[in-house]
Every structure is written in C-alpha cells, then in structure tokens.
Amino acid sequence: MKKYELPEPVLDSTRRSKVDVDENHGLWDFFRPDKNALPTPEDTAKYGRPWVVEELRHKSWEDLHSLWWICCKERNLLATQKYERDRIKAGYGEAEILDRDRVVRLTQKAIKHALTERYYAFEEARRVAVADPEVNLDAEPGTQAYTPIYSDEAALEPEYQSS
C-alpha cells in the first residue's frame, strides 16, 4: 500500500538533469578541497603539531574563537572520513585519523586552558578593583572610572614640593 507514488530512478546518465551545487556551501567543509571522501593515509598523516598554551596566551579573543571553530571543522572532517572508511570497510587510515584527531583535541584543550587563565585573571582584577576606593566600577560610559585620591604633588614629602 503506497500513499504516494515514488519516482522511478533514472538509470540512463544522459537523461539525468544536472544539479547545480554552490561551491561555497558549508557542507563542503566536511571534505578536503579536492572533495575526496577518503584521502590516502599519507595525506592524512601530513599535519603540524598542536598549539601550546604559551602561544595561545598572546592571541586575541577573535583569533582564539576562529581557531576553536577551525578545530571543530577539522574534527567534523575527520569524523566524516572515519565514517566513510568504516562504511566501506577500507581497512586503512584509522591510526592516522585518530592521531590527527588527538592533535586537534590537544589544541582545543590548550584554547580552553588559555581562556580559563584569562577568566581567573579578570576575576582577580575585578576583586582588586572592588576593594580599591579609587576605582568606580559603576561609572557611566564616558565618565572617569579611576579617580586618584592623592595628586602627585600631595604624594611628595613637604621638603620636595615646589614653592
């Protein structure tokens, strides 16, 4: 019993209509630029080392954000390759994909570490600023948030003040 008639597949390739595909479609990020689902193990093994926390401490928030999503895309690409290898029972490339995924995960771990350090540094600075009477954390935009209690002249001992 069919609710709807299903279309018959077109087996003759000359009668098939060409489907236009956007070359910049986001799903292409699941494949390498050559659009091969299964690169050779040699190609998969060509990659660099993970980023370390020391390098990431000097990066801007935007750089870290971009690098995080590049890592996510790379892990999705590797998962696609692993799925395809498992599907066709290729029997090769598993070790290379796992090693490359480990490197990407180490980079993501280092990004989290760098951001956690920034968070704790910010919280410590905020805690110090709350206790500092010269800092007004509730200052309106455009107004001065830091107001020194003592001027430079008042901080000098009387014998060094200009007359």
GIQUI-V42384 format. One line per field, one symbol per residue. phi: phi as a letter, one per 40 degrees, with the letter a starting at -180 (. if undefined). A space follows every 50 residues. Layout:
BEGIN
phi=???
END
This chain:
BEGIN
phi=.bcbccccccccccccccccbccbccccccbcdcgccbccdcccccaccc cbddccccccdccccccdccccccccccccccccccccfcgagccccccc cccccccccccdccccdcccccccccccccccccbbccccdgbccbbccb cccccccdcbccc
END
